[in-house]
Amino acid sequence: MSKFLIVSWDDIEKLALKIVEDILDSNFYPDVIVGILRGGWVVARLVSDYLDIEETGSIGIKFYSRIGKTIKTPLITQPLIANVRDKKVLIVDDVSDSGRTLQVVTELAKLYGPKQIKTASLYIKPWTLMIPDYYAASTEKWIFFPWEPAEILREIIESEKVEIRNRNKIYEILKREGIPVDKKIRKLIDIIEKVQNSRK
C-alpha cells in the first residue's frame, strides 16, 4: 500500500470550499488571511478569493528536512508579513501534521496584537497536537500536493539512493509507491536532472 495520498488541483479546490463553508457557518469573517509558506500560501490564496478578502500576508517556517523527518527547532524562513493588529486573523496551512507549525505561528501572531485568531488547514493528521478551527479532511498518509511534485520526486530519489540517470529503477519505485508514471512525471524527472547538472 502506498504511503502517499495523491491530491489533485480539483481536490484542493473542493477541500478549500469546504473550509470556507465552515468558516461562514461559524459566523467568523477574517479581516486578514495569513498563509504559511510554502504550501499554506496556495490554500490561503484560494480561501481569500472565495471569501473576497484582499488583505493577505505570509510567514515562512520550516519543520521538515525531508519526507516524514522533522527538525527539532522550527526555522523561521520569512518573518510575518501582514498587519494583524486589532484585526481578526485566519492563519492557513496545507496540513496540520505534528501541529507544531500552527502552534508556533499562532503564538508568534499573538505578539502583534490581533483582535482574534482562527486557524485552518486542508488536512490534519490523527496525531496532530493542534487541531485547527477549520479543516476539510484527515489522513495518516504523506500528502502529495500538486504544488510540490518535483520536491517529492527529488526526496524519493534521494532517499532510495538511486542515480537520476537510472530511469527504469526510478519508475519502478514510483509505481511501487502508487505514483503514476505519466508524461508529466517523466518530464519532471528530466527537469530535475537538468537542474542537478546545472548546479555542478
Backbone torsions as a table, in degrees:
resi	resn	phi	psi	omega
1	MET	NA	137.0	-177.8
2	SER	-68.7	143.0	175.8
3	LYS	-86.6	-1.8	-177.8
4	PHE	-104.3	143.8	168.2
5	LEU	-107.9	111.7	-177.5
6	ILE	-88.1	121.6	-174.4
7	VAL	-114.4	132.0	-180.0
8	SER	-92.9	168.3	175.9
9	TRP	-61.9	-36.9	177.9
10	ASP	-62.5	-41.1	176.3
11	ASP	-59.9	-43.8	-178.4
12	ILE	-59.3	-45.6	-178.9
13	GLU	-63.2	-41.2	179.3
14	LYS	-65.8	-41.5	179.0
15	LEU	-65.7	-41.1	178.8
16	ALA	-64.7	-38.1	177.4
17	LEU	-63.3	-38.8	178.5
18	LYS	-62.9	-42.9	178.1
19	ILE	-60.2	-44.9	-178.8
20	VAL	-63.2	-41.0	177.5
21	GLU	-61.3	-41.3	178.9
22	ASP	-66.4	-37.9	177.9
23	ILE	-61.9	-47.8	-179.0
24	LEU	-65.9	-38.2	178.8
25	ASP	-64.9	-25.1	-179.0
26	SER	-88.3	0.0	-179.6
27	ASN	62.4	28.8	174.3
28	PHE	-105.6	125.1	177.5
29	TYR	-127.6	106.0	-175.1
30	PRO	-70.2	152.1	173.8
31	ASP	-86.4	-31.9	-177.9
32	VAL	-143.3	144.0	178.3
33	ILE	-115.4	128.2	179.9
34	VAL	-111.5	120.6	178.1
35	GLY	-97.5	135.7	177.6
36	ILE	-86.6	119.4	-178.3
37	LEU	-69.6	141.2	6.4
38	ARG	-104.0	-36.6	-175.7
39	GLY	-63.4	-36.3	-178.9
40	GLY	-64.8	-24.8	180.0
41	TRP	-67.5	-37.4	178.7
42	VAL	-61.9	-45.6	179.7
43	VAL	-65.6	-42.4	179.8
44	ALA	-60.2	-38.5	179.5
45	ARG	-64.3	-42.3	177.7
46	LEU	-63.6	-47.3	-178.4
47	VAL	-62.5	-40.8	179.2
48	SER	-64.3	-35.1	178.0
49	ASP	-67.4	-47.5	-178.6
50	TYR	-63.6	-35.6	-178.1
51	LEU	-90.9	-1.8	-179.9
52	ASP	58.6	48.7	178.8
53	ILE	-114.7	116.7	-176.9
54	GLU	-83.4	-28.0	-175.0
55	GLU	-81.9	110.9	-179.8
56	THR	-131.1	159.2	177.7
57	GLY	-147.6	-177.7	-178.1
58	SER	-150.4	161.9	172.8
59	ILE	-150.2	140.9	-180.0
60	GLY	-108.6	128.2	178.0
61	ILE	-146.3	140.8	-176.0
62	LYS	-126.2	128.7	177.4
63	PHE	-119.6	-14.3	-174.8
64	TYR	-111.8	137.2	173.9
65	SER	-93.4	-31.8	175.3
66	ARG	-165.1	-176.2	-174.8
67	ILE	-53.8	119.5	176.2
68	GLY	73.9	2.4	-177.4
69	LYS	-114.6	119.8	-179.6
70	THR	-101.6	159.3	173.5
71	ILE	-102.5	154.1	-171.8
72	LYS	-67.1	-42.4	-175.9
73	THR	-114.5	130.6	179.8
74	PRO	-62.8	140.4	179.7
75	LEU	-108.0	114.8	176.8
76	ILE	-78.8	111.6	-177.6
77	THR	-94.5	-17.5	175.6
78	GLN	-153.6	129.4	-179.7
79	PRO	-66.7	165.0	178.5
80	LEU	-61.5	120.7	178.2
81	ILE	-112.7	87.5	179.2
82	ALA	-179.1	146.6	173.5
83	ASN	-93.9	105.9	-175.8
84	VAL	-108.6	-1.8	-176.2
85	ARG	-60.8	128.8	178.3
86	ASP	60.5	24.9	-178.9
87	LYS	-121.3	156.1	172.7
88	LYS	-83.9	122.8	-170.8
89	VAL	-116.7	135.2	171.6
90	LEU	-112.4	117.7	177.7
91	ILE	-97.2	128.1	-171.9
92	VAL	-123.5	134.1	173.2
93	ASP	-132.4	168.8	179.4
94	ASP	-80.7	-36.3	180.0
95	VAL	-149.7	141.5	171.3
96	SER	-101.8	96.5	-176.3
97	ASP	-88.3	-83.2	174.1
98	SER	-73.6	-26.3	-177.0
99	GLY	91.7	-9.9	-175.5
100	ARG	-68.5	-33.3	-179.9
101	THR	-62.2	-50.4	179.1
102	LEU	-62.6	-37.7	178.4
103	GLN	-61.0	-49.7	-177.0
104	VAL	-64.2	-44.8	-178.4
105	VAL	-66.2	-39.6	178.7
106	THR	-62.7	-46.2	179.5
107	GLU	-64.4	-38.2	178.3
108	LEU	-65.4	-43.9	-179.0
109	ALA	-63.2	-32.9	179.8
110	LYS	-61.1	-27.2	-179.2
111	LEU	-66.9	-17.2	-176.7
112	TYR	-98.7	10.0	171.8
113	GLY	71.9	44.2	176.8
114	PRO	-72.2	157.5	177.0
115	LYS	-73.1	-40.4	-178.1
116	GLN	-158.5	145.8	177.8
117	ILE	-126.7	131.9	170.7
118	LYS	-125.9	156.7	-178.4
119	THR	-125.3	154.6	179.8
120	ALA	-149.8	148.6	171.7
121	SER	-151.3	153.3	178.4
122	LEU	-63.7	-47.2	-176.6
123	TYR	-124.5	155.7	166.1
124	ILE	-126.3	156.7	170.5
125	LYS	-99.8	147.9	-176.5
126	PRO	-57.3	-25.6	-175.8
127	TRP	-96.5	5.7	-175.9
128	THR	-58.9	142.8	177.8
129	LEU	-81.9	-15.2	-179.3
130	MET	-136.1	108.8	174.9
131	ILE	-85.4	118.5	-178.3
132	PRO	-65.4	162.5	178.9
133	ASP	-61.8	-31.9	-179.7
134	TYR	-134.7	131.1	172.7
135	TYR	-151.8	160.1	-173.0
136	ALA	-105.0	-31.4	-175.5
137	ALA	-157.4	165.9	178.9
138	SER	-127.8	144.0	177.2
139	THR	-154.6	151.9	174.4
140	GLU	-94.0	-10.9	-174.1
141	LYS	-83.8	161.3	172.1
142	TRP	-76.8	129.3	-171.2
143	ILE	-90.7	126.5	177.9
144	PHE	-94.1	88.0	-178.8
145	PHE	-75.8	149.1	-177.1
146	PRO	-70.2	-11.9	-179.9
147	TRP	-94.5	4.2	-179.8
148	GLU	-139.3	38.2	-177.3
149	PRO	-64.7	-40.6	-178.9
150	ALA	-67.0	-38.0	178.5
151	GLU	-60.6	-45.9	-179.4
152	ILE	-68.1	-41.0	177.9
153	LEU	-60.7	-43.6	178.7
154	ARG	-59.9	-42.1	-178.0
155	GLU	-68.4	-37.9	177.6
156	ILE	-64.5	-46.8	-179.2
157	ILE	-61.6	-42.0	-179.7
158	GLU	-67.7	-44.8	-177.1
159	SER	-67.0	-30.0	179.2
160	GLU	-85.2	-5.2	178.9
161	LYS	53.7	46.8	179.4
162	VAL	-111.2	141.0	178.4
163	GLU	-67.0	138.1	-179.4
164	ILE	-60.2	-26.2	-179.9
165	ARG	-73.5	-20.0	-177.0
166	ASN	-84.4	73.8	-174.4
167	ARG	-61.2	-42.5	-177.5
168	ASN	-59.8	-41.0	178.7
169	LYS	-66.4	-41.8	179.1
170	ILE	-62.5	-45.5	179.5
171	TYR	-61.4	-38.3	179.3
172	GLU	-62.9	-43.3	179.7
173	ILE	-64.8	-44.3	-179.0
174	LEU	-63.0	-42.6	178.3
175	LYS	-62.7	-38.6	177.7
176	ARG	-61.7	-33.8	-179.5
177	GLU	-86.6	2.2	178.3
178	GLY	80.0	17.6	179.4
179	ILE	-96.8	117.5	-177.0
180	PRO	-65.0	129.4	179.2
181	VAL	-90.6	80.2	-178.8
182	ASP	-100.2	-173.7	-176.8
183	LYS	-60.8	-39.6	-179.1
184	LYS	-65.3	-43.2	179.7
185	ILE	-63.9	-42.3	178.8
186	ARG	-62.3	-41.3	178.9
187	LYS	-65.3	-39.9	178.8
188	LEU	-63.0	-40.0	178.8
189	ILE	-65.7	-37.6	174.9
190	ASP	-59.7	-43.9	-179.2
191	ILE	-66.1	-41.6	178.3
192	ILE	-57.9	-43.2	179.3
193	GLU	-64.7	-42.4	179.7
194	LYS	-64.1	-39.5	178.1
195	VAL	-64.3	-44.1	178.1
196	GLN	-59.3	-44.7	-178.9
197	ASN	-66.3	-33.2	-178.9
198	SER	-70.5	-18.7	-178.4
199	ARG	-94.8	-2.4	-179.2
200	LYS	-78.6	NA	NA
